[in-house]
């Protein structure tokens, strides 16, 4: 019986100056077509977004579902129930274009592939990809799963400038993906001068697709092809388009990076964070009782406290266990000489002044969490049995998460249950981001809202 030949996939192309976003050439660039594995560019974009915003880290262990393990090739060979670090799934999806890895990424981020596809489409719209709809994380042909050469060129440019720290993944010819070493399908990386990424794609319905970027001197060009007849002819066409782009692009042009979209995460699918009211917050501060022992005691105690803090910082940096009781190197403050007694007339005079102004004794002093903006939020990173443990945790956490905790107030609050380790003086948005990033590192964190 004769085999019915497949209808050739429609051809579409675009060339863009990556520095400015100027379109240098296009053909059928807004025709909605099957993107095939170019889809994984968006899967990876969202994975990078999730890591940057604290939803997870590259070391987060992902449990592979039966759905992910059952995806057809190209695949990494994941098994249902297996746990594997996100970084290996990202490598497999970027380099080998593994379908099982892409699905596992989507399910880990959004809970299900359908929810992840909705997030992909929302993100596409936020990036300016106006004619793209995603139905899955891998790009295998599905009804309504469509994009355009223009939209995929836009996505390639955003990957380049929004996440430059991960862009090198798309230039790797091979990489270790946790369970084995995988190789790239992108032969253009070795055949075209200056080519350094980014993604190939193929299905019968789509034909041979490719988004490629190349840099020569100060010039950088992105070219996209949909519907190539073979991988070799597609690569030749992309090389021709890149040459065209370098001829038309000015040798010098201002770098106008695209605007990164506003982060929304999975919020549109009903995700919500946990908010805890501040307990033990100071609302009134009484006048302190005069300290006996004079200035020498204050100096000695301050010096001892500084040594405790220094030891905690050193420990936080080295991750060594704290010294046990009886072995501490911190010197106890020396007993200070007793100061001379005040003259009796001075004591009497102070007593008279105090009696003459009783209203000053009734004055309330309010301690505020912050004196600028709306920085009344905080986070709690645990309750501990000693003040030392709480201070150590605060220092270690501040060093590990400097991006969001820089400039915050470290505060240990004693309660009946122990010592609360809090960071205060944050906006609601910063506190929420810090908590998400810490939870992604398996650090206990609760939001502290302003006290009522």
N, C-alpha and C positions, 0 to 999 in steps of 0.2 A: 504494500500500500504506500502511495506517495506521501511524503512528509510535507505538510503545509508550511511554507516559509514564514518566519516571523516578520511582521511589518517593521520596517526600520524606525527606530526612535527619532522623533523630531530633533533637529539640531538647534542649539542656542548658544550664544557666546557673549562675553563681556570682558573688557579690559579697563582697568581703573588705575589711576595714579594713587598709590596707597598713602602718600604723604598728604594729599589734599582732598581725596575723595572724588576728584574729577574723572568723569567717564571719558575714556580715550577712544573706545570703539564698542559697539553693541550690535547684536543681531538676534532678534526674537528674545530679547533679554527679559521681557515681562510675560512670556508664555509660561503657564503653569505646567510643569513636567514632573516626572518622578525623580527625586533627588538621589535615590539609592543610598549608599553609605556616606554621602556628604552629610546626611542626617546626623552622623556621629559628631560632627563639628558642634552642633547645638548640644548634644548630650554632654560633651566634654566642657563646653562653655559653662553649662549649669553646674557641672561638677566642680569646676574652678571657683565659681561663684559661691557654692555651698561651703567650700573650704575657707575661702576668704572671709565669709560672714559667720563662721563658727558653727555651722550645722554639723560638720564632721571634720576630720583631719585626714590626711593622706594615709595615716596609720590605722584609721578606723577599720575594724574587721567587719566585712560584709558577709552575711549568710546567703548562700546561693539557693534560690528557689528552684522548684521543679520546672517552673515556666522558663526561667533563664537557662537552666541546664539543657532544656529540650530544644533550644533555638538551632536552626540549621546552620551549616558552615557559611561563611568562614567563622571559626570559633576557636576559643582557647582550650576547650575540653574540660569545662567546669563540671563538678558533680553536685547533685542536689544535696543540701545540708552542709556542704563544704563551707569553711570560713576562709576568706582571703582578704588581704589588705586592699583598701581602695586604690592605692598607688599602682598595684599590679593590674587592676581592672582598667584603670586609665591608660596605662601603657599598652595593654592588649587592644583596647578600642582604638587608640590613636595610631599605632604602628601596624598591627595585623588586621585591623578593622573587624575585630571579633564580635559577633552578634551576641553571644552569651554574656560577654563582659559588659556590653552596652546595656543590655536588659537588667543585669544585676546592679549596675550603677543607678539606673532610673528607679528601680524598686527600693533601693537603699535610701534614696533621697526623698522620694514622695510616697512610699508605701506600696504603690502599685504602678504598673506600666501605664495604665490609663491616666492616672493622676499626673504622672510625670509628663506624658504627652501633652496634657493641658497646660502644664507649666512651660513646656517647650514652646507652645504656640503663643502663650502670653509674653514670654521673653522675646520671641521673634518680633511681635508687634512693637514691643518697647524699643527694639533695636532699629526699627524702621523697615523691617521685612514685611511689607504690607500684603504680599500675595502668597504667604506661606502658611500651611497648616500641617501639623505633625500628628500622627496617629500611633507612633511607636518610637522607641529609642534607638533602633538599629538601622532602619531604612529599607527593610524588605517591603516589597510592593503591598500596599494596602489602599483600599478605597478612600479617597480624599486626602491621602498623604502626598502633598504636592508642594513644590517650591519653584523658584525661577533662578535664572542665571544672575540676575541683578541681586536678588535677595541673598544668594549664597556668596556672592562677592562681598556684599556688605558684612555678612557674618565672618568671612575670612579676615576682613580688615579689623573687625572688633576683636577677634581672637589675638591678632598681632599686637594691637595697642592696649587692649583692656587687661590682658594676662600675659605680658611679655616674659614673665618668669617661667611659664609653662610652654611657650611657643616652641622651644627646642625639641619637644616631644615629636612634633610633626616633621622634623628633619632627620630623625633617627632611622637608619637603615635596618637596625636590629636592636632588640632590647630584651632584658630578662623580665618575664612577666610572672614571677612567683613560682610557677610550676614548670616552666620551660622557657627557652629563648625563642622569640618570635621575630619574623622578618617583615619588612615593608613591601607593599605592592607598588610603591611609587618609584618607578625607574627614572623619572625625570630628574630626581635628586642627583643622579650621577651623570646624566647625559646633557644637562643644560647648565651653562656657567652662571653661577649666582643663585640658582634655585635652592631654597631652603625650607620648603613645605608646600601645600599643607595636607590635602586629603583627596584620595581617589574614591570612586564608587562604581559599582556595576550591578545591574540586574537585567533580565531580558527585556523588561518593560522600559527601563531607563536607557539602556545602552551603556557606553563607557563615559563616565563623568569624571571631572577633575577640577579642583580649585588649586591653583599654584601661585606661589609668590616667589619673586626673585629680586635680588638687590645687586646693583652695580654702582660703585661709588656712592654718590649722594642720592641716587635714584632708586626707588622701589616701586615695583609694578605687581598687580594682582590680575590674573587671567582665569576665567572660568569657561568650561565647555560642558554642555549637556549633549548627550546623544551621539558620542563617537562610535564608529563602526567596529573598532578594535582598540586594544590598549596602545598598540604602536602608532596607529593613525591618530588616535586622540592625543598622544604625547607630542607627535609631530605638529598637530594643529595648535596645541597650547604653546609650544616653542615658537611657532610662527606669530602667535598673538603676543607673546612676551616681547619678541623682537619689535613688533609694531608699537607696543607700549613704550619701549625704551627710545624708539625713534621720535615718538610724539611727545613724550614727557619732557618738560624743561629740565635742564641740567641742575638748576637751582630752583627750589620752590619752598615756601613756608610749610612747616609741619603743623597741620591742623588735625589733631587727634580727634576721633569721634567721641561724643559724650557717652559715658557709661550709663546704662539705664538705672533708674531708681530700684533698689533692692526690695523685693516683696516676698521672696522665698515661697513657701507653700501657703501663705496667708489666704489666698483666694480660695483654697480648698478647705478652709475652716481651722487651720492650725492656730493655736493660741498658746501664749507663754504663761508661766505661773508667777503671780505677784503676791508677795508677802508683806504685811504691814510691819513697820519698824517697831520692835519691842526694845524697851530700855533706852530709848532716845532721851537726851537731856532736854527738859523744857524750862528748868529753873536752876540757877547756880547760886548757892549760898556763899556768903563771904567766908573765905577760909580762916581757920583758927591760926593764930600766930605760931610759927614753928620755933621750938626751943633748940638751941645748939648753934645758932648763928650761921654766918655765910660759909664757914668752913665745911659744915655738914652738907650744905647744898652743893658745894663744889665737888666734894668727895662722892656724893651720891650720883651727881650728874656724870662724873668720870666713870663710875662703875656701870651706870646705865649705858653709856656709850660703848663700853667694852662688851656688854651683853649684846647690843645691837650689832657691833662689828663681828662678834662670834657667830651670830645668827646669819648675817650676810655671807660670811665665809662658808658657813655650812650650807646655805641655800645654793651657793654657786658650785660647791663641790659635791653636794648630795650626800655628805657623810652624816652618820647618826649623831644626835646631840650628846654631849658629855653626860655621863651618869653622875648621880649624886655622890659627892665626896671627891670627885676627880676634876671639878671645874677649875679652869685657869683664871677665872675672874676674881680679882682681889676684893675682899670685903672692905668697905670704907673705914678708914681709921677713925678712932674716937676723937672728936674735935675738942679743943679746949673750951671750957665753959666761959662765956663772955662776962665781963664785969657787970655788976648790978647797975640798973639805971638810977640816976639821982631821984630822991623821993619827990622833989618838987616837980620834976618832969612827969612822973607817974600821976601825980595829983592833977596837973594841968590837963593831961590827956583824958582823965576821968571826967573833968568838968566839961571839956569840949564834947565828949560823947554824950553826956547828959543833956547838954544844950541843944543837941541836934539829933533827937531820936528818930526823926523821919528818915535819916540816911541809913539807919540800921534796917529799915523796912524796905529799902530799895531793891527791886528785883533786877537781876542780870540775866538776860535771855541769851542762850547760846544757840547760834544759827548754824545750819549745816553748810551754808555757803552765803557769800555776800554779793554774788553776781549772777544774773540770769535766773534760770530755773533749775539750778544744780542742787536739787534737794533729794535726789534719789541716791541709792546705794546698792551694794550687793553684799551678801553674807556668804563666806566660803567655809563655814564650819563652826562647830562648837568643840572646845577643847578643855581638858582637865586642868591646865595651867596657863598662866599668862604667857609664859615663855613659848609654849607650843603654838599659841594663837599668833604671837608676834612673828615667830619663825615662818608660819604658813603665809602670813601677809607679805613678808619680805620675798619669800620664794615665789608666790603668785605674782607679785608686782614685777619681779625680774622676768618671769616667763611670759607675761602679757602686758608688756610696756606700751604697746600701741594704743590700748584702750584705758589702761589704768594710770598712765602718766599724769601727774598733777592731782590725783585723788588723795583724800585724807585716809590714812590707815588708822583704824580705831578698834581697840579691844574693849568690849562691853561685858562687865561681869554680871552674871545672872545666877539664879538659884541652881540652874543646871550646869553651869560652867562658865567658860570665857568665850564670848562670841567674837569671831574674826570678821570685821566689816571693812569695806571700802566705801567712803562717803564722799559727797560733793560731786555728784554726777547728774547729767541729764537723763531723762527716761530712756532716750534712744541709746545713749552710750552704755547705760547700765544693762539694757537688754542685750546689746551686742556683746558686751563683755561676758555676760552669763552664757550666751550661746557659744562663744568661743571657748570658754572654760569647760563647759559641759562636753564639748567635742573632744576635750583632752581627758575626760572622765574625772573632772574636778567638781566636787559638790558646789553648787551655786544657787542662791535664791535672790530674787529681786527684793529690795527694800524700798517701799514707797514712802513719801513724806508722812510723818505722823499726823494724825487728825487732832 
